[in-house]
């Protein structure tokens, strides 16, 4: 018996090291099985719920442990039946604004809610969105794998009449929780950087990210993920019409300038964002999260901010009547 217990303990220890855990761990709740904010799947959810109500005695188990199957099955069917009613009501009351966003996303039909449907982003439609439509489209987007683990998409924050646009990489853990870019320690450093040149978050400043959903473990966004979010960023810039853009980090610089960038080579020079007739000065600098790990480079970031401020002063002088 002691040998058997030792083997069981060793097996449990190995599973924990591999991140697998006990086999009876709950996989998810019934609410998780039918996400409410999937783009273009309102009709699919209703159809899936009706199918679940008809097949409630044969529905798949919510829990791995067989002893919990009857409870999980009943709970899932009850939840989905209730969800069907509320979903149909919301569907009838949808505004034309939200329907325009879903049309642009053009989500294919699917009955498998355990896998995210991939969307063919309609960049032409997105380019006509106002702020409300853009917010809806981003919140419901599932254009790349980043949507699978997000808690919420993060469009941006700040003054929508701002002269200054700051573009970062992507939401982190705290941003994913709160729905606002640049919070936590990196956000505090960014606020201090802005204050040093006489600016303040939300006042003549708008802050956005290259991708709108958090990459797993805060990794660097992949090229296809940045490409999926590019129409949203382009539309933000078109709506804002900022006088200057500060690219915080390499992914932001590459997305804005559409070329491979090394921060050490790109910083210190003035670049330009060019898209759909817009030509806006871009200053490239380090991401605040990088600066927290590499304190000596704060001096270089300060030089970059001074370049941005000098560029704004030049633009103001050129626009002043002679």
C-alpha positions as CSV (number, residue, x, y, z in Angstrom):
1,X,0.0,0.0,0.0
2,X,2.9,2.4,0.8
3,X,4.4,1.7,-2.6
4,X,1.1,2.4,-4.3
5,X,0.7,5.7,-2.4
6,X,4.3,6.7,-3.3
7,X,3.6,6.0,-7.0
8,X,0.4,8.0,-6.9
9,X,2.1,10.9,-5.2
10,X,5.0,10.8,-7.7
11,X,2.5,10.7,-10.6
12,X,0.6,13.7,-9.2
13,X,3.8,15.6,-8.7
14,X,4.8,15.0,-12.3
15,X,1.4,16.2,-13.6
16,X,1.7,19.4,-11.6
17,X,5.2,20.1,-13.0
18,X,3.8,19.6,-16.5
19,X,0.9,22.0,-15.8
20,X,-1.7,19.3,-16.3
21,X,-3.2,19.1,-12.8
22,X,-5.7,16.5,-11.6
23,X,-7.8,14.8,-14.3
24,X,-11.0,15.9,-12.6
25,X,-10.3,19.6,-12.8
26,X,-13.3,21.6,-14.1
27,X,-12.8,22.6,-17.7
28,X,-15.1,25.6,-17.7
29,X,-18.5,26.9,-16.8
30,X,-21.7,26.7,-18.9
31,X,-21.4,30.4,-19.5
32,X,-17.9,29.9,-20.9
33,X,-19.3,27.5,-23.5
34,X,-21.5,30.1,-25.1
35,X,-19.5,33.4,-25.2
36,X,-21.8,36.4,-25.4
37,X,-19.5,38.7,-27.4
38,X,-18.5,36.7,-30.4
39,X,-18.5,38.7,-33.7
40,X,-21.3,37.6,-36.0
41,X,-22.3,34.5,-34.0
42,X,-25.6,35.8,-32.5
43,X,-27.6,33.7,-34.9
44,X,-25.2,30.8,-34.4
45,X,-25.6,30.9,-30.7
46,X,-29.4,30.9,-31.0
47,X,-29.3,27.9,-33.3
48,X,-26.8,26.1,-31.1
49,X,-29.0,26.7,-28.1
50,X,-32.0,25.3,-29.8
51,X,-30.1,22.2,-30.7
52,X,-28.8,21.9,-27.1
53,X,-32.4,22.1,-25.8
54,X,-33.5,19.2,-28.1
55,X,-30.5,17.0,-27.3
56,X,-30.3,17.8,-23.6
57,X,-30.1,14.1,-22.6
58,X,-27.1,13.4,-24.9
59,X,-25.2,16.6,-24.3
60,X,-21.4,16.3,-23.8
61,X,-20.2,16.5,-20.1
62,X,-19.0,19.9,-18.8
63,X,-16.7,18.2,-16.3
64,X,-14.2,15.5,-16.9
65,X,-15.1,13.5,-13.8
66,X,-18.0,11.2,-14.7
67,X,-19.7,11.5,-11.3
68,X,-20.4,15.2,-12.1
69,X,-21.9,14.6,-15.6
70,X,-25.6,14.6,-14.8
71,X,-25.3,17.9,-12.8
72,X,-23.1,19.5,-15.5
73,X,-25.4,18.5,-18.3
74,X,-28.6,19.8,-16.7
75,X,-26.9,23.0,-15.7
76,X,-25.5,23.6,-19.2
77,X,-28.9,23.0,-20.9
78,X,-30.7,25.2,-18.4
79,X,-28.2,28.0,-18.9
80,X,-28.2,27.8,-22.7
81,X,-32.0,27.7,-22.9
82,X,-32.2,30.9,-20.8
83,X,-29.4,32.4,-22.9
84,X,-31.3,31.6,-26.1
85,X,-34.3,33.8,-25.0
86,X,-32.1,36.7,-24.0
87,X,-30.0,36.4,-27.1
88,X,-33.1,36.5,-29.4
89,X,-34.3,39.6,-27.6
90,X,-31.0,41.3,-27.9
91,X,-30.8,40.3,-31.6
92,X,-34.2,41.9,-32.4
93,X,-33.1,45.1,-30.5
94,X,-29.7,45.4,-32.2
95,X,-29.0,48.8,-33.6
96,X,-27.8,49.4,-37.1
97,X,-24.5,50.5,-35.7
98,X,-23.7,47.1,-34.2
99,X,-25.0,45.3,-37.3
100,X,-22.6,47.4,-39.5
101,X,-19.7,46.3,-37.4
102,X,-20.7,42.6,-37.6
103,X,-21.2,42.9,-41.4
104,X,-17.7,44.2,-41.8
105,X,-16.3,41.4,-39.8
106,X,-18.1,38.8,-42.0
107,X,-17.9,36.0,-39.5
108,X,-18.5,32.5,-41.0
109,X,-21.1,30.3,-39.4
110,X,-20.0,27.6,-36.9
111,X,-21.6,25.3,-34.4
112,X,-18.4,24.6,-32.5
113,X,-18.2,27.1,-29.7
114,X,-15.0,25.6,-28.3
115,X,-13.1,27.0,-31.3
116,X,-13.0,30.6,-32.3
117,X,-14.4,31.4,-35.8
118,X,-11.8,33.1,-37.9
119,X,-13.0,36.3,-39.6
120,X,-12.2,37.9,-42.9
121,X,-11.7,41.5,-41.9
122,X,-13.3,43.9,-44.3
123,X,-10.8,46.8,-44.2
124,X,-12.9,48.9,-46.6
125,X,-15.9,48.8,-44.3
126,X,-13.8,49.5,-41.2
127,X,-12.4,52.5,-42.9
128,X,-15.9,54.1,-42.8
129,X,-16.6,53.4,-39.1
130,X,-17.2,56.1,-36.5
131,X,-15.8,55.7,-33.0
132,X,-18.9,53.8,-31.7
133,X,-18.8,51.3,-34.6
134,X,-15.1,50.9,-34.3
135,X,-15.5,50.1,-30.5
136,X,-18.2,47.5,-31.3
137,X,-16.1,45.9,-34.0
138,X,-13.0,45.6,-31.9
139,X,-15.0,44.3,-28.9
140,X,-16.5,41.5,-31.1
141,X,-13.4,40.8,-33.2
142,X,-12.0,37.3,-33.5
143,X,-9.7,37.9,-36.4
144,X,-6.7,36.1,-35.0
145,X,-5.8,33.7,-32.2
146,X,-5.4,36.5,-29.6
147,X,-9.1,36.6,-29.1
148,X,-9.1,33.1,-27.6
149,X,-7.6,34.1,-24.2
150,X,-8.5,37.8,-23.9
151,X,-10.8,39.0,-21.2
152,X,-11.6,42.1,-23.2
153,X,-10.3,43.9,-26.3
154,X,-8.6,47.3,-25.6
155,X,-9.2,49.9,-28.3
156,X,-7.5,52.9,-26.7
157,X,-8.1,55.8,-24.3
158,X,-7.7,59.5,-24.3
159,X,-8.7,62.7,-26.1
160,X,-10.3,62.0,-29.4
161,X,-9.3,65.5,-30.6
162,X,-5.7,65.0,-29.6
163,X,-2.7,66.3,-31.4
164,X,-0.5,63.6,-29.8
165,X,-1.0,59.9,-30.5
166,X,1.1,57.3,-28.7
167,X,1.1,53.8,-30.0
168,X,2.3,50.8,-28.0
169,X,2.6,47.1,-28.5
170,X,-0.4,45.4,-27.0
171,X,-2.4,45.0,-23.8
172,X,-0.7,43.4,-20.8
173,X,-2.4,41.5,-17.9
174,X,-3.6,44.6,-16.1
175,X,-4.8,46.2,-19.4
176,X,-6.7,43.0,-20.2
177,X,-8.4,43.2,-16.8
178,X,-9.2,46.9,-16.9
179,X,-9.7,47.6,-20.6
180,X,-7.3,50.5,-20.8
181,X,-3.9,50.7,-22.4
182,X,-0.8,51.4,-20.3
183,X,-1.7,50.8,-16.7
184,X,0.5,49.3,-14.0
185,X,4.2,50.2,-13.7
186,X,4.7,50.8,-17.5
187,X,1.7,53.1,-17.5
188,X,3.0,55.1,-14.5
189,X,6.4,55.5,-16.3
190,X,4.6,56.7,-19.5
191,X,2.6,59.2,-17.4
192,X,5.9,60.5,-16.0
193,X,7.4,60.7,-19.5
194,X,4.4,62.8,-20.7
195,X,4.5,65.1,-17.7
196,X,8.2,65.8,-18.4
197,X,7.2,67.4,-21.7
198,X,4.1,69.2,-20.3
199,X,1.5,66.6,-21.4
200,X,-1.1,64.6,-19.5
201,X,-3.0,61.4,-20.3
202,X,-6.4,62.3,-21.7
203,X,-5.5,65.9,-22.4
204,X,-4.5,66.4,-26.0
205,X,-3.1,62.8,-25.9
206,X,-4.6,59.6,-27.2
207,X,-3.0,56.2,-26.4
208,X,-3.5,53.1,-28.5
209,X,-1.9,49.8,-29.2
210,X,-0.8,47.9,-32.3
211,X,-2.9,44.8,-31.3
212,X,-6.1,45.2,-29.3
213,X,-6.0,41.8,-27.4
214,X,-3.3,40.6,-25.0
215,X,-0.7,38.2,-26.4
216,X,-0.2,35.1,-24.2
217,X,2.4,35.7,-21.5
218,X,2.9,39.2,-22.9
219,X,4.9,37.9,-25.8
220,X,5.6,40.1,-28.8
221,X,2.7,40.1,-31.3
222,X,3.2,38.0,-34.4
223,X,3.1,39.6,-37.9
224,X,-0.3,38.1,-38.8
225,X,-1.8,39.3,-35.5
226,X,-0.6,42.9,-36.2
227,X,-1.9,42.6,-39.8
228,X,-5.3,41.5,-38.4
229,X,-5.5,44.6,-36.2
230,X,-4.0,47.1,-38.7
231,X,-7.4,48.2,-40.1
232,X,-8.5,49.2,-36.6
233,X,-5.3,51.2,-36.0
234,X,-5.5,52.9,-39.4
235,X,-9.1,53.9,-38.7
236,X,-8.2,55.3,-35.2
237,X,-5.5,57.4,-36.9
238,X,-7.9,58.6,-39.6
239,X,-10.5,59.6,-37.0
240,X,-7.9,61.3,-34.7
241,X,-5.9,63.1,-37.4
242,X,-3.1,63.6,-34.9
243,X,-0.2,66.0,-35.6
244,X,2.4,63.6,-34.4
245,X,2.7,60.0,-33.5
246,X,5.1,58.5,-31.0
247,X,5.8,54.8,-31.6
248,X,6.6,53.0,-28.4
249,X,8.7,49.9,-29.2
250,X,9.5,47.9,-32.3
251,X,6.1,46.3,-33.1
252,X,4.4,49.8,-33.1
253,X,7.1,51.3,-35.3
254,X,7.0,48.4,-37.7
255,X,3.2,48.5,-37.9
256,X,3.1,52.3,-38.5
257,X,6.0,52.5,-40.9
258,X,5.4,49.2,-42.7
259,X,9.0,48.1,-42.6
260,X,11.4,46.2,-40.5
261,X,12.7,48.4,-37.7
262,X,15.5,48.3,-35.2
263,X,14.9,50.9,-32.4
264,X,18.5,51.7,-32.0
265,X,18.8,52.7,-35.7
266,X,15.4,54.3,-36.1
267,X,15.3,56.5,-33.0
268,X,16.7,60.0,-33.2
269,X,15.3,60.5,-36.7
270,X,11.9,61.7,-38.0
271,X,9.8,59.2,-39.9
272,X,6.4,59.5,-41.5
273,X,3.2,57.5,-41.3
274,X,1.6,57.5,-44.7
275,X,-1.8,55.9,-45.4
276,X,-4.8,56.9,-47.4
277,X,-3.5,60.4,-48.1
278,X,-2.3,61.1,-44.5
279,X,1.3,62.0,-43.8
280,X,2.0,62.3,-40.1
281,X,5.5,62.7,-38.4
282,X,6.5,59.6,-36.4
283,X,9.1,59.6,-33.6
284,X,10.3,56.1,-32.6
285,X,11.4,55.4,-29.1
286,X,11.6,52.6,-26.5
287,X,8.6,51.0,-24.9
288,X,8.1,52.0,-21.2
289,X,8.2,48.3,-20.2
290,X,11.6,48.0,-21.8
291,X,12.8,51.1,-20.0
292,X,11.8,49.6,-16.7
293,X,14.3,46.7,-17.4
294,X,17.0,48.9,-19.0
295,X,17.2,52.1,-16.9
296,X,20.2,53.6,-18.7
297,X,18.2,53.9,-21.9
298,X,15.8,56.3,-20.2
299,X,18.2,59.1,-21.2
300,X,17.7,58.1,-24.9
301,X,14.0,58.0,-24.5
302,X,14.1,61.5,-23.1
303,X,16.0,62.7,-26.2
304,X,13.3,61.1,-28.3
305,X,10.6,62.9,-26.5
306,X,12.5,66.2,-26.9
307,X,12.6,65.5,-30.7
308,X,8.8,65.0,-30.7
309,X,8.2,68.2,-28.7
310,X,10.6,70.1,-31.0
311,X,8.7,68.7,-34.1
312,X,5.4,69.9,-32.6
313,X,6.8,73.4,-32.0
314,X,8.0,73.5,-35.6
315,X,4.6,72.5,-36.9
316,X,2.9,75.1,-34.7
317,X,5.3,77.8,-36.1
318,X,4.7,76.8,-39.7
319,X,0.9,76.9,-39.1
320,X,1.0,80.3,-37.4
321,X,0.0,83.3,-39.7
322,X,2.9,85.4,-40.8
